[in-house]
Amino acid sequence: MMEMLHEIFSTGLRNSVYVSLLIGLVCPLIGNYLVLRRLIFMGVALPQISSCGIAFAFALHAWHLVPHLDDSSENALAFGGSTLFTLAALFVLTLLQRRSAGLADTRVGAAYVLAGAFSILLLVKNPYGEHGLLDRLRGEIIAVSDADLMMTAVAFGIVTTVLIVFRKEFLLVSFDPEMAITLRKNVFTWDGLLFLLIGITVSMSVLSVGPLVTFGFLLLPPLIARALARNMRQFAFTGCIVGMVSAFVGFYLAYRWDVPVGPTDVALLGVIYLIVSLLKRVFRRRRPRQSSAA
Amino acid sequence: MNEQNIAELQGVAVGYDRHAVLSGIDLQIARGTFTGLLGANGSGKTTLLKTIAGILPPVNGRIIFHSPAVLGYVPQRDQLDSVYILSAFEVALMGVCGRIGAGRSIPREDHECVHECLRQTGADGFARQRFSELSGGQKQRVLIARALATQADFLLLDEPTAGIDAAATQAILELLVKLHRERNLTLLMVNHDLAAVRQTAQQIIWIQNGKLVQGPVNELLRREKIEEILNLQFS
C-alpha cells in the first residue's frame, strides 16, 4: 500500500489527489446548505448546467470565435463558461422561485435535461472539446497543472473562509428568512452571496472532476453527516471529514483497481451512507424511546 | 401622529405581488397594549401581521413606528424546517443576531441574555434538546424566548396556540399575559380562538370580509357585537 501511495505522490497524479481532497472538503460544506434548504434537485442540475457551460466554452473554438489557446488559458476559458452558466442558472431559477411562478421542481428538472442535451450537441462536432469533457463526464483522472491546483486552492480557500466567517448569517437566512428580515438582515444579499459561493464551487469542481462526482460530493457527505451529527458544527465538520477521507481512499482504490476515480469515490460514499444508515437504524431500535412533555 | 402609539398604519393596503388582500387600513396600535388580531381563514390576518413586521412590503400606504420600537417576531412554528440540527438554545440565540455585526461572534453576555429569556418563558429545562424534537408548546416557548432576546418592545405573534393541546395553550397564554404585564410589552397576536383572545387581549382588530373593526375587548366581544360583525358577510 505504501509503495502505491508513494507511486501516486511521486507522479503527475499528485496534484489530482490534492484537487480531489479540496473537492472532498469544500463540496460538502456547500452541499450542507443545499440539503438544509431542500435544494437537492438544484444540486443535480447545477453540475450539469456547469458542464454545459464548459461545452459551450470549448464550442467557441469550433465556431472560430476564440483562437486555439494553451492548456492554462483553455482551462480559464472553460472555468469562465462554467461559472457564467452556473450563476445565470442560479439567478434565473431562484428569481422564478421567489416569484412562485410555476412548479420549482419541474423547472429545475427541465434545466437539467436541457443542459445535458445541449452539452452533447455542443460537443458532438467539436474536436477540441469532446475528448476533455467526455473524460470529465466519466469521472476520469484529469491531469492537473500546478497553476490549476493553485487556482482551485485559492478559490476554495476563499469559499471556505467566507462560509466560516459568515456562518451565523447564512444559517439565519436559511433557517428563518422572515425572522432575518425583522432583524434587518438583507436576506436577498446574503442569499446572493451564498449562491455565488455555490456557483464558484460547482464550477471549479465540475471543471476538475465532472458533474457526477461533484453532485456525489455535494449530496452524500452531508447525508452521512446528518445521520451522525448532534449539532450544526458537527454536521459541517463530519461532512468535510467524510468527503476528504472518501476522496483519498477512492483515489487509492481507483488507482489500484485501474477504474475511473469519480465513480469509485461516489460508490465509496454510497457504501458509507448505507452502513451509517443501517447502524443508525439498529441503534435507534435498541435505544428506549424518550417522551417529550408538552 | 400620536406618540403614545407604537405603530400607525395610514391608508395601508396589504397583499402579495402588488395584489391587495386588504386595503384602506388605518390603524393605531397603542404602546403597552395587548391586541388580538381576529378573522376567518384567508381573511388576511397573517398578511397584515407580516406587513407590520416588515416581512412583506405594503402594497400601498405607510406604516410609522414611534421609537423605541424593536420588533420581536414569533412565526408559526411549523414553518421552521426540522432538517436543521439546532438545539432550542441555538434557535433562541438567533434573536440576538440583529445587534451583532456580520461576521462577528456572539458575545458571552448575549448568551447570558438568551439563557435569561429561556428562563422567563419556562424553556430553560429543554434548552439543550433538539428544537425539532420538542412538543408544540415547548417550541412556542423557545420562539417567544427568541423574540424576547431581540430586546423587543413590540411582539408580533402568528397563531402561537394553533395546534397545541388545551393545557399547553393555557400555559402559553398565561406566559404572554405575564410577559405583557412584567415587561410592559406591546403585543399583537393573530388568533382564531375567541376565548383565547378574550382571556388575554385588551384590544381587538377584527377582519371580516375585507373590513377592519378595532376596539376594546369588552366592547367587541359582546354577543350582539359579534353577531353584528359576523353578519357583515350576509349583508
Interface residues (C-beta under 8 A of the other chain):
Chain A: V35 L36 R38 R99 V165 F166 K168 E169 L171 L172 S174 F175 D176 E178 M179 A180 I181 T182 L183 R184 K185 R226 A229 R230 N231 M232 Q234 F235 S292 A293 A294
Chain B: D17 K50 A53 G54 I55 L71 G72 Y73 P75 Q79 L80 D81 V83 Y84 I85 L86 S87 E90 V91 M94 G95 C97 G98 I100 A102 G103 S105 I106 F126 Q129 E133 L134 S135 G136 G137 Q138 R146 T150 L156 I164 D165 A167 A168
